Amino acid sequence: MAIHDMDAPALAARLKEDNPPTLIDVRERWEYDRARLPNAKLVPLAQLEEHVSELDADAEYVVYCHHGGRSAMAVQLLKSHGFANVANLEGGIDGWSVEVDA
C-alpha cells in the first residue's frame, strides 16, 4: 500500500483553502504541547487504532509527527481501515518548521 506524501509548502497552501484537510498529530502529548500545527487533533500513534472509529473515513486527513516516520505508520493503519484520502506530512513538523514556519 503506497503512502501519499505531502510536502510542507503544499500543506500550507491547502490549509488556506476553503475546505482544508484535518490534521492529525500522532506524536506524544509532551511533543504536541511543545509545538503543533494550528487546529491539529492529537491522537498518539499508540492510541490511533482505538480511535479510528471516531474518524470519518471519507474525510481528508494529513498526518504528521516529528520527522515523518510515525505518521507514515499511521497512514498505513488508516488506509488498512478504509481511509482513502490520507497523506503523510513529508519531513513532519520539523520539515514544516524549516520550509514554512520557523
N, C-alpha and C positions, 0 to 999 in steps of 0.2 A: 504494500500500500504506500504510494508516494506521498510525501509531505509537501504541501504547498508552503513556500516561504514568502513572506512579505518583508521588504526592507523598511527601515525606519522612515525615510522620506516618503515612500508610498503610503505608509500608515498615517503619517502626519497629514497628507493630502486627503485621505479617506475620512479622517476624523473631522475635517472641516465641511464635509458634505452633509446633505440633509438627513441621510439615513446611515450614520456611521456604524461600523461593526461594534459589537460588545467586546470589551477587553476582559480577559481572564488572566489573572496573575497567579501562577502556580508555585510561587516561592513561599517561604515560611513567613509567619506574622511579623517577626522582627525585621525581615528584609523589606516587607511591604510598608511597615511603619517608617522605615528609613528613607525610602524613595519609591514612588509609584507613578504610573501614568494616570492622568485625570479620568475619573469615573470607572476605574478598573475594579472588577469584582475579585476579591481574594478567595481562591479555592486551592489550598496547598495540594501539590501533586499526590501526596499520600492519602488525601481525603477525596480526590476527584471522583473515584469510582462510586463512592456512596452519595455523591451529589449530582450525578449525571441525570437522574430523573427530574431534577429541579430546573434543568436547562431545556430550552426549546431547540429540538433537533433541526428545525427549519430556519433558525436564525443564523446570522453571520457572526462568527467569532474570530478574534485574533488572540492567540495565547502567547504569553511571554513569561520569561524567568530572568535570571541574571545574564546568561550568555546564549541561551537557546537550546541547551541540552534537555533540561527537564520539560520545557514546553514542547519540544519535538515528541517526547514520550507521551505527553498529554494529548497532542494532536492525534497520535496513533490510537490512543484509548478512545477518544471521542469518535474518530472515524469507525472504529470497531463497533460502536454503539449506533451507527447510522447517521452521524453528523457529516454532511457533505460539504458545507460551506465554512470550513475552519482552516485557519492559517497559523503558521508559526512566525513570530517576530524574529527575523534573522538578526542574530547578534544580541538578542534580548534587550533588557533595559540599559545594558552597558553600550550596545550599539546605538540605542536611542540617544543616550547622553553625548555620544561622540558626534553623531550625524545630525541631530535635531535640536536637542535642548541640554546644554551643559549644566 
